[in-house]
Amino acid sequence: MSMKDRSLRKLHREKILNILPMIEYEEFPQAVLHYYDQHQRNLPWRKDPSPYHVWISEIMLQQTRVETVIPYYEKFLKKLPKVMDLAKATEDELHKLWEGLGYYRRVNHMKKAAIIMVEENKGELPKTYQELLTLPGIGPYTAAAIASISYGEVIPAMDGNLYRIMSRVLGEDGFITKRGPQKFLTEETYLRMDHKRPGAFNQGLMDIGAGICIPNGKPLCDQCPIIKFCYAYHQGNPMEYPVKPAKKSRKIEHRTILLLQRGNQVALLQRPKTGLLAGLWEFPSLQGDLEKEDVLSYLESKVIPVKSIEKLLETKHIFSHIEWHMVGYFVRIKDIPMARENDTFTWASFHELEEEYALPSAFENYRNFILKHLKKGMYYESKK
């Protein structure tokens, strides 16, 4: 931080202290803990906040809503109750457990971290913030959450919720994505932490951020337990915080999805091991928004005999930096040999598609469509 930035930061702190009632560093954590004790959310990982449970929940909660995570968390722990189980799981097993959560790199990193724990630490998570940071996929926030909640280390778990709350409390007017403002807010949060219950303090702020000092829409200031300390509230402009740079527009890609049904099977391809959705399964696809004639020409060039073709509804899926605009075609193909050396497809049955192969949520509508047709085929076959 430059001398100019340090001077501005000093003036900013003095401005806050002059405008707000005198901040009592003991009162702030007391208010947070009182709120947490009275209103904490009933979440399964809080019933047994062991390091493994907190780790799994925090990784799942990245970029994902709590309501969505709960059934995934319970299913994951039922299947893989210990670090050792996670280390032994196959990639396909993990991807299937993760199917629909997105950001599959998270679970790939978890497996790598689990293997390291088994090999180097008897299947246990490290016990300090700094040691946790050495594991794949565990960044400053996740390490702080585990260290404070499971081990009682006094360290703020700074995520979007806490940065938003503290930027309003402190009137931080720098870009919240920049290192300087983040460092300032982290330091100030640490000064306000309860040293006896750091995990409860962090979770109390998380709950305030989820239900009161909300990310979208007007914050419910009249319900906030730390309102007396909030610079933005006293200034009457909480919606102006946190300050963020303008978002870059996403790149749009047009894709044509092919649901190729052969009897009671559908064609799948596995994505490359690196890049977007690495290692997951998908339906064959072509670049561009193609018409039926273009699809038929492509299939003819691949010597895939078409029995019938039907255009499906268009769908859209938004990633963090890209949008897929998709159109689908349901293609029934004539019987071809079950296996050929040059056959690039993997042919999945109804059961395999439902239970074994993990497809990204981008294909959910198409997956549901073809499952219905495969199931219908099974029904007619059983009637014969």
N, C-alpha and C positions, 0 to 999 in steps of 0.2 A: 504494500500500500504506500503511495507517495506521501510526501509531507503535506501536500495540499489536501489529499483525501483524509489524512489523519486529522487535520485542522477542522475540516468540514464535519467529520464524524464527532469530534469533541463539541463543536457548536451545536450539533444536532442533539446530542445527549443533554446538554445544558438546557436547550429549548424545551425538551420533554419534561425535565425535572421542574422547570419553572412553571409550566402550564398545568401539569397534572398535580393532584394531591400528592404529598410526599409518599414515595413508594416504600412500603415496609416489606423488606425482603422475607420476613417471616410470615406476613399475612398472605402473600401471593400463593406460596405452596399450600398453606392451610386451606385457602379457598378452593384450590384445585382438588385437594384430597377429600375435602368435605363433599364436594360435588361427586367425585368418583365413588365414595362410600355410599352415597344416597342414590345415585342414578346410573351406576355402571351398567353397560350392556352385558347381557347374558350370552357369552360366547364360549363355545366348547373348549377352546385352547386356554381359557382363563381358569377352568376347573382344575386343570393339572398343568401348570405352567413350567413343565420340564423343558430343558434346553431344546430337545428334539422337537417337541410339540410347538414351541414358540418359533423355532426356525422354520418348520413346515408352514405354519400359518402365515408368517411374515412374508415368505417367498410367494405364497399363493396370493396374498393380498396386494402384491405389487400390480398396479394397473387393473385391478379386479375388485368389484364390489363385494362387501361382506356377505350379503345374502347369497350371492353366487358361490362364494368360497366354501361356506359351511358344509354342504353335502359332499363336495370334493375332498375336503379335509377329513371328514369322517370315513369316507370310502378309502382314502389313501392310507390312513393309519390302520384301518382294519386289515388291509392287504399287506402293508409294510410297517409293522409296529415298532421296529427298531432300526437304528442306523445300519446294522449288519444286513437287514433285509433289503434296504434301499441300495446298498452297495452291490448286492447280488442280482438285483432285478435287471432284466434285459431292456434294451432301448424300446422295443415295441410294447412291452408291459408298461413301462413308465409313460410312454406317449398315450397309450390307451387310457390310463388313469387320469391323464392331464387333458384328454380330449375335450375341447370346448373352452378351456381356460385361456388359450392363446399364449403367445410369448414362450414357446416351447424351450427356448434356450435356458430358461430358468430351471426346468427339471433336469436338463442335461448337465448343468453346472452342479445341481444337487447331487447327482450320482457321482460326479468326479470328486466332490467334497467328501461324500460318504466313504469312498474308497480310501482317500487319504486318512480319514479318521480311523478306519479299521486297521490300516497298515501302520499308522504312526501313533495312534492314541487310544488303542483298545476299544474302538467304536464309540468313543465319547467326544462330545463337542468341547473345544477349548473353553477355558473358564474366564478369559479376559477379553476385553474389547480389541486390544491390539493383536492377540493371537487369532481371534475370530476373523479379522480382516485378511489373514493370509490364505483363507480358503476360497476356492472358486465360487463366484456368484454371491459372495457375502460382502456388501459394501458398507459404508459408514452407518447408514440408517439401520440395516438389519443387524449388524454387529452390536450397535448400541441398544437395540430393542432386546436382543437375547441377553446381553451383559447386564442390563438394568433389571429386566423382569425376572430372569432365572437366577442370576448370580448376585443381584443387589449392588452392582457397580454404579457409582454416581456419574452418569453421563447422559446427556439429553439425546433422545432418539428423534432427530430432525428429519421429518418427511414433509410432504406438501401441507399436511394439516398444521404441523407445528410452525412451519415457516409462515403460513398465512396468519395464524393467530398472533404470533410474536411480531410480525410486521405491522399488524394493527395496534397491538399493545404499545409498540415502541415508535410507531410512525415512520418506519423504515421506507424511505422514498427512492432507494436505488433499485435497479432491476433485481428481482428476487432470484434470478437464474445465475447471477454473477457471484464470484467467490467472496468478494469483499462484504456485501450485505449478508451473505450466508454465514460468514465467519462472525460478524457482529452479532447476529441473532442467536447463533449457537452459544457464544460467550455469555450473552445476557440471559439466555435460558438457563445455562449452568448456574449462574449466580442466584437464580430464583428456585433452584431445585431443593426438594426435601431430601436430606442425606440419609434418613432412616428408611424411607420408602420410595426410592427412585423409580422403581418399576411402576408403582401405582401412580406416581406423579406423571410419568410419561403417558400412561394409559388414560389418565384423567384428561390430559390435554388432547389426546387422540379422540376421546368421546366428545369433548367440547367442540372440536373441529368437525366431527361427523354430524352432530345434531344441532349445534347452535351457531358457531362461527363457520358457517357452511361455505363450500367452494363456489357454488352456483346459486345466485339469488341473494336477496338481502339477508344479512345475519340477524339472528333473533336476539338482539342486544338486551332486551328486557328480561331475558331468561339466563343471561350469562353471569356466572359466579365471579368473574374477574373484571367486571365492567368498570369498577372504580379505578383500575390500573390502566385502562385502555385509552391511549392517546387519540386514536381514530374516532372512538365514540365521543370523547369530549370535544373533538373538533367538528363532529357531525358529518364525517365523510368516510366511514368504514369501507364503503364500496370502492374507494380509490386505492385500496391496498388488498393484496400485494401488487406492486408495480411490475408488470411483465412486458418484455419486448413484443412487438407485433409478430404474430405467427406467420411462418412461411407457408405458402399454399402447397398442398400435396400434389405430387405427380399422379396423373390419372393413366391407368393402363386398361385397355380393352382386351378381354379374353373370351374365347369361345370354348365352353366346357362340353365334353362329349361323354354321355352316359351310354357306353356300349354294352348292351345286354346280349349274352349268348346263353340260351337256355335259362338256367337258374343262377347264372353268374354274371358279374359285372367286371369290366376291365379297370385295373388300377395301375398307377405308376408310383415309384418312390422318388421323392425329391432328392437333389444332391445333398451331401453331408454338410455342406457349408452354404451360407446365405440365408435368405428369407425362408422360414418354415423348414429348416434343414432336417432331412431325414424322415419327414412325415410322408404319408401316402396321400395321393390325390387322384382325381379322375383325369384322363388324358385331356389336354387342352391345346388350343392354337392361339397364336397372337392375333389380335384384331377382332372386330365385330363382324363375323362372317355370315353370309346368307346361306340358305340351304344348299344351293348349287355349289358353293365353294366347299362346303363340308363333304358333299357327295364326291366331288373331284378329288379331295384329299384322301378319302377312304378308298376310292378306286385306285389311286396311285400306290396305296399300301396293300392292295389286293385283299381288302376286307369286304366280303359280299354283303350288301345291305338288303334286309327284308323289308324294313319300314323305317321312316324317320319322322320325328315330331319336334317342332320347335317349342321350347319351354319359356316360362316367364323370365324376364331379365332380373338380375339381382346385383347388389352392390355390397362391397365389404371395405371397411376403412381400417387401414393400418396406421401406425403413427406418422409415417412419412409418405404413404402411397395409398391410392384408392384403386381397387379392382372393380371395373364395370363389366359384368359378365352376362353373356347370353348362353343358354344351354340347348343341347339337342339330345333327345332320347332316341337312340338308334338300336333297333333290333337287328342283329346280324345272323346270317345263315350259319348253319353248323360248320365249324372248321375244326381241324385236329386239335385235340386237347392240349397238346404241347408240341412246340417246334423249337429248334435251336435258335432260330432268328425271331421268335415271338418276344417282343419287348414288353408285353403286358403281363401282369399278375392277375389271374382270374379268381375273384373272391365270391364265395357263396353268401347267402343271407346271414348265416350264423357268423361267418368270418368277418363280414363287414360290420356287423353289430358288436361283436365281442373281441375281435383281435386287431383289426387295422385301425389306427388312429388317423382321422382326417381333420384338417383344420376347420374351425368354425366357419370360415369363408364358404365352405361347400355344404353347410348344414341343410339348406333347402333342397339341393340336388341329392344329397345323401338320403334325406327323408323320402324324397320322391322315388328313388330307385329301390329303397328298402320295401316300400309299399308294393312295388311291382314284383320284386323277387318273392315276397311273401305270398302274393296272389298266385304266382307260378307254383309255389310249393303246395298251396291249397288245392289247385286243380289237379296237380300230380297225385296228391294223396287220395283224391276222389276217384281216380281211375281204378 
